[in-house]
Amino acid sequence: MDSELIIDSTPNEVHIALLEDKRLVEFNSEKDNNFSVGDIYLGRIRKIMPGLNAAFVDIGYEKDAFLHYLDLGPQFNTLVKYMKNVAAGKQIDSLLNNYDLEQDIDKGGKISSILGANQWIPVQVAKEPISTKGPRISCDISLAGRYVVMVPFSNIVSVSQKIKSSEERNRLKRLAQSIKPRNFGLIVRTVAEGKKVAEIDEDIQDLLSKWNQFYELLKTAKPPQKLLGEMDRTSTILRDMLNSGFNNIHVNDQAFFEEVKAYIRNIAPEQEEIVKLYKGKMPLFEHLGIDKQIKTVFGKTVNLQNGAYLIIEHTEALHVIDVNSGGRSKSGADQEKNALQVNMMAATEIARQLRLRDMGGIIVIDFIDMHSAIHKKELFECVRTEMKKDRAKHTILPPSKFGLIQITRQRVRPETKIITVEKCPACDGTGEIKASILLVDDIKNNMRYILTEQNEKTVSVKVHPYLEAYLTKGWFFSSIRHKWQKEFKKKIKIEGVTAYHLMEFHFFNNSGEEIKL
C-alpha cells in the first residue's frame, strides 16, 4: 500500500492529510495548541474531590485539569520525592542510577491521603480539552520515542503484542533489558521489529536527553509551567507511521520542509528523498485533489458506490451511523445477498470515517438487517479486519439482537469537524440578496482602504475563479486589475480559489496572512 503525507502549512495552522493509495484516510488541522497529549507540566492542586477520588489541577488552561487517583501511577511517591530533591539541589544529575524507588502506592487508596491543596506536582496530558471539559492528566509519566516508550521510576520491560513472532519478541526483550538505563522501564513498540541494537539504543539516548531537559527545567519551575512538550502532530504521525510504504511527503513551506527533512534524516536517513517541496501556484490541497475529497467525505451524508450511503449523527455521549442501501435495494432471493454487499462496503468506509474524523467514545452502527448467521459473522470479521488499520485503541462488540454493532474508540483529542455546506453565494447566509453589480466596487473600496489607509505595499485578492477571470480578462493593460494597479500605484495579485463561493473574496498581505477588515 502506497502512503503519502501532505502537509499544507499556513501562518496560522498546519493541515495534515494522510493518503493511502490516493484515498484520504486521516486529516488533522493543527493550530497553536499548548495542551497536546504527551506534554508535561508542573501543576498546582486546586481542589481535592474525595467523592470522585480525584483532584482538579491548575496547569494554565482556562479550566482546571482532571486527575483521578488511578492516574497517579504506582510510583507517584518516587516522582514527588524526585521533584523535591531536584528543586533542593540534592539530585546532582537527571539519571536514576543510584536512586532508591519508593514503595508503590495502594491501588485502593484515597487521593486525600496523598495530595493536598496547593501542592506542586509534575503531570502529563493524557487527553486534550474537549468541549466544556478541561484536559485529563496523569502522573504516570512516559516519554514516547520511535522504537520505545520510556517509563521513569520503573524497571519493567515489555514488548508490543502486535509483534506476533515469539522469537522476535524474546530477542527484543533481551535486547531492551541489556541496554535500558537503571530505573527506567521500556515498552518496545511494533515498529522496532527487526531493528538492531544500535538503532534502539540511539532512540533511548534521545529520550534520555528529553528527560534531562525535564530535569533542568524542574530546578527552577513554578506552576503552571510547561516542562516538556510533545512533538507536533506532524512529527508524531511520522514517528508512529513512517515505514517503507511511505513514498512521498509533500510540503509547501520552505522552513517546514527543512524541519521535516531533518527529522526524517534523523529517524530514517534512507527515506530522506521522499520529502518534496511543492512550489506550484495552485494551493497544495487543491492541486492534489484533497479539497474535493474533504468535501466529499465529511458531512452528515456520506455516499458509497451504486447509490448506498451512510447517515452520521453526533451527540455528546455517542455517535450513530445508519447504513442505507439507497438505489441498491432489491427484493426476493437477492435481498440477503444485496444487504451483505452493502454492509461490507459500508464497513470499509466506516473504518475510514472513524480515522478521518477521529471519532471517539461510543459508536453505534445500524447495518442493514440480515437473517443469515453466517453473513452476520462475515460482517463482524470484516469490521474487525478494517479496524486493524486504526492506531487508536478500540473494542468491537459482535452484532446485538437488533443487528447493531457497537465500537468504543479511544478519544484523546477533539473530533475533526469540517463544514461541507457553503453559504448561499447570493445572500451570504442572510436570506437577503446583495446587488451583485456592486461586488467589484466592494472589492475596490476594501482594497483602497488596505493600500492607502493601512499602507500595505502589495495585496493579494483571492476570489472564485469566475470572478478572477472577469477581473483579469482581456489584454493585460485593459484588464480591471491593471487599472487598479495604475490607480493605486501598487502591485495587486488576483488568485482563483475553487473552494470559495461565487461572491466570496479575501485579502492577504505579502506574508500570506489574511487581512481582516
N, C-alpha and C positions, 0 to 999 in steps of 0.2 A: 504493500500500500504506500503510495506517494503522499508525503505530508509537506505542507507549505505553511510557513508562518508569515503573515502580512502585518507589518507594524506601521500604522498611519499616525505620525506624530504632529500635533499642533501645539501652539504656545500654551494652551490651557489644559489639554488632556491628550492621552495616547489611546488609540483604538487598536485592539489586537484581534486578529482573525486567524483561526486555525482551519486550514483546508485539508481534507483527506480525499484524494482523487478528485480534486477541484470542487468538492462539495463542502460548504461551510458547516463545521461541526462544533466550534466553540467561538464565542465572541465576548470580548471584555472591553469595557471603557474604563480606563484608569485615570482618575483625577488625583489632585493633591490630597491624599488621604493619610492623615497622621496616625491612624489606628488600624493598621493592617494585621492580619493573622501572622503571628510569629514575633511581632515587636515586643520588646521587653522594656518595662517602665519601673521606676521607683514610685510606688503608690503610697497613699496615706489612708488608713482605715477611717472612713467617715462615720459608719454606723454598723453596729452589730445587731443582727436579727436572729435571736435564739429560736423563734418559732420556725424559721426557714433553715436553721442551722447554716447560716450564710452571713456574709458581710458585704456592705457597699463600700467601694474603694474609689478614691479620687485619683485619676490618672491624667487629668487635664481635659477630659471630654465634658460636654455640657451636661450629660447625665452620668451619674456615678456608675462604675463598672461593677458587675455582679461576681462575687467569689463564693462558691459553695465549699463546705468543709471537705467534701470528697475531692475537690480540685486543689487542695493544699499540697498533695503529694506526700508519700511516706517519709521523705527526708526533709520535711519543712523545717524542723528544728535545726538541722545542719545548715540549711540555707540562711536562716536568721543569724545563726552563730557566725557564719562566714561573712555576712554583710557587716555585722558589728566589728569583727576583727579587722576587716579591710578599712572601715571608717576610723578605727582607733589606731591604725598603723601596725597592728600585730601580725597581719598577714603580709609577708615580705614579697611574695610573688603570686601569680594567678593560678599556678598549678596546685594540685591536691596530693602530691606525692607523700607528704608526711602529715596528712590531715586525718584526724580521728573523726569518723562519722558518728552522729548521734543515733540513738535508738529510734526506730520507726514510730510514727505517731499511731495511736489507736484508731483503727478503721471505723469504730462505732462511737468515737468521741464527740464532744461538743465544741463548737467553734468559740464559744465564750470563754472556755478554759484555756485557749491557746492565743487568741487575739484580743487586743484591747483598743479602745477608741484612740485615734491619732497615732497609732503605731505605724512605723515605716516598714514596708515590705517590698521586695522585688516581685513583679508579676509579669506574666506573658499573655498577650491577647490570644484567646482561643477561638473567639467568634467576633466578627466585626459588628459595629452598631447596626441594628436592623429595625426599621420602622421607628417606633417610640422607645425602643429598648436601647440601653447603653451596651458597651462591649461586655462580653463574658471573658473572664480571665482565669488564669491558673498559676499556681506557684510551683508546679511540677515542670520546671524549665527544661527545654530541649533545644538543640541547635541542629537545623537540617542542612546537610550537605548534598552533594550529587550522589555519592555512593553509600553514605552512612548518616544516621541521625545520632548525635552525641547527647547523652543524658548525664549532666553533672551529678555528683554525690550518689553514684550507683556503680556496681561492678558487674551488672548483668549484660550478657552478650546474646542477642537473638538475631535470627535471620528471617527475612520476608517469607511468608507462607506461599507466595506466588512462585517462588523458585521450587519447581516440582522435583528435581533430581536430588535424592538424599545424599548422594556422593558430593555434589556441588555444595549443598547446604553445609555438610560437615567440613568441607575444605574451607569455606568462607568463615565458618565459626572458629575453626582453629587459627586461621589467619588473623581474624579480628582480635582474638584473645592474646595472640603473640605480640601485637603492636599497639594495643589500646593503652592509653595513659592510665595510671592508677587512679581509682575513684571516679572514673568516667565510664559510664555504660555506653554500649554501642548497639544500634539497631541497623543491621545490614540491609540495604534497600534492594529491590528487584533488579535495578539497573546495574548492580555490582556483579551480576552473574558473568563468570568468565574473566573478570578483571584480575590483574596481577597485584601483588602486594605493594609495589611502588605507587600505583595509581590510587589505591585505597589509603595508603599512608599519607600521600600528598593532600587528599581530601581531609583527613584527620588533622593535619597541620594547619590547614586553612581554618578549620573550626576552632582549633586552639588559639589561633590569632584573634578570632572573634571574641572568644571567652576572655582573652587578655584585654581587649577593648572594653568589655563589660567591667572587668576588674578595675581598670584605670579610672573609668567614669564613676564607679561606685565610691571611690575615695572621697570625692567632694560633692556628690549629687545630693539634691534636695527635691522632695516631691512637690508637684508632679513633674517628673523629668524622664525623657526617653533615654534609656541606657544603651539599647542596641536595636537597630532597625532591621527588619527582614528585607530581603531583596524585593525590588519592584515586581509587578505581576509578570512583566515580560521575561525577566531573568528567572523567575520561579518556573514559568512554563518551559523555558529552555532547560533549566536544571532537571526538571522532573520528566520531560518528554523527549528530549533530544536523543535520537538514535539514528541508525544507518538508513532508516526510511525517510528521514528529512532530506529533501533535495533542493529546497530553496527557502531563504529567509529574505523577504523584500522589506526594505526600509526606505522612507522618503526624506529623512533628515540626516544631514552630514554628521552632526555631533552624535546622534543616536546610533548611526551606522558604525562609527568608530567604537562606541561603547559596546555594542553588541558583538562586533568583530573581536574586540579584545577579550570579551567574556568567552566566546567560542574558542578563541586561541588558547585560553587557559584550561578549559574543561575538555575540549576535543579538537586539538590542533589540526587533525586530518580533515575536519569538516569546515575549516575557516573559509574556503572558497564558496560555500553555499550562500554566504551573506552578500546580498546585492543591493546597491544603492539605486533607487528609482529617481530619474531626473526629468521625466516627462512633464508636459504642461497640464495634462488632464489629471484630476485628483486620483490618487493611487487606488482607492477602493472602487472608483468608477471605472478606471482602466482595466481592472481585473474582474469586473462584474460582481463585486461583493455587495455593493449598494443594492443591486437588484435582488440578490439572494436574501439580504436582510429584510427588504420589504416583503419578500415572498413568504418567509418562514416565521416571522414574528406577527403577532396579532391573534385575535380570538379564533379565527378560522384558518386552518392550515389545509391546503388542498393536496391530495395524493393523486396517484395515477388513475385514469379511467373513471373520474368522477367521484371517487371516495374522498372523504375529508374528515378532519378532526375538529372538535369544538373544545377549546381550552378555557376553563374558568378558574379564577383565582379567588381565594378567600384568605382571611387572616390565619385560619387554622390548617387549611389543606388546599390542594389543587385537584380539580376534577377534569378528566379528559374523557370525552364521549366520542366513540368511533361510529361513523355513519357511512353506509355503503353508497349513498347517493345514486347515481345512474347505473350502478352495478347490481342493484337488487334484482333477483330472479326468483322464480317460484318453482315448485316441484322438486324433482330429484337433485337438481343442480344447486338448490338453495344452501345446503350444508357446505358443499364444496366452495361455493362462492363466498360464504361467510368466513371460511378458513383462509382463503386467499387474501381477502380484505384485512382480516385480523393480523395475519403475518406481515403484510405490507405496513399496517399501522404500527405494529410492534417495533419495526425498524425505525420508523420516523419518530415514534415517541421517545425511544432511547436517545436519538439525536436531539430532540427538543429539550430533554432534561439537561443535557450538556450545554446546549446553546443558551438557554435561559437561566441556567444554574438554579433550577427549581429545587428547593429543599423542603424538608418536613415530610408530610404525608401526601402521597399522590394516589388517587383512586381512579382506576381506568375501567370504563364501561365498554367492553368489547361487544361486538355483535353476538347474540346468543347462538350457541352451538349445542347440539344434543349428544354428539359422539364423545365419549370419554377419551378416546384416542386422540381426537382433534384438540380437545382441551389440553391434554398433556403436551402435544406438539407445540401449541401456542405458548404454554408456560416455558418450555425449553427454549423456544425462540426468544422470548423476552429475556431470559437469563443469559443467553448467548450474546445478544446485542448489548446488554448492560455491562458485560465484561470489559467493554472498551471505556467505561466510565471510571475515572480516577477517584471520584467521591465515594465514600463508604455508603453502602446501601444494602437493604434487605428486601427480598421479593417474596410475597406470600402466594401460595397456589390459588387458583380461581376459587372464589367462595361459592356458596349455594346459589347465589344470584348471578354468578358469572363475572363478578368483579375481581380484578387483580389489584392488590394494594402494594405500594412500594414506599419504604421510608428511605429518604436520601439525606445525607449529611448536609446541613446548612451552616456555613461559616461566614457567609457574606451576603449582602442584599441580592435579590434576584435581578437579573438583567432584564430591563424593560425597554422596548423600542416602540415608539409611536409610529404605526404604519399608515394611519389615516392622515390625510392632508387637509389643510384649510381650503375652503372654497376660494378659488382664485379671483372671484368677482367681489365677494363681500368680506374676505379675510376672517370669516367666522362670526361676523356681527349680525348677519341677516340683512344688512343694508348694502346696496350697490354703490361703490365709489366710481365716479366718472372716469372711465379708462383713458379718456382723451387727456386727462391731467397727469397721467403716470410719468411721462417723460419730464414734465415740469417739476414734479415732486423730486425726481432723481436729481435734476439740475439744481434745485433750490438747496437740497441737502448737501450736494457737492460744493456749492458756493460757500456754505457755512463751514465745511470742513477745510477747504483750501484757503479761504480768506480769514475767517474768524479764528479757526484753530491753527492756521498756518502750517498745515501738512504740506510736505514737499511734493509728494506723489499720492495718488489714491487708486485703489483697485476696486471696481464695482463688479459684484457677482450677481448675475441675473439669470432668468430662464433662457435657454438657447434661442428661442424665438425672438425674445427681446434683444439679445446680443446681436442677432443677425440684423435687426432693424436699426440698432444704434451704430453698427459698423458697415452697413451695406453701401454699395456703390464704390466709386473711385475714392481712394483714401482721403484726398483733400476736400471731397464733397460730403463726407460722412458726418453724422451728428457728433461722433466722438472727436473728430478733428476740429470741428467748430468750437467745441467746449475747450479743447486744449489751447486753441488760439485765443479764446476769450479770457481764460484763467491763467494762461502762460505757464502751465504746469502739466506734467505728464499724467495722463489718465489711461488706466488699463481696464478693459472690459472683458469679463470671462463668463462663459455659459456653464451653468450647472444644471444637469437634468433633474436633480433631486428637488429643485425649487419649483414652487407652483408658478403659474403664468405671470402674476403681478408682484412676485417677491423680489426684493433686492436688498443687498447688504454691502456695506463699505468696509474695506480693510486697509491698514497702513502698510508701509514698506516692510515691516517685520512679520506681516501675515496675521496680525492681531485685529480682531473686528473692532471697528469704531462704533461705539454705542451712541445713539442720538436720543 
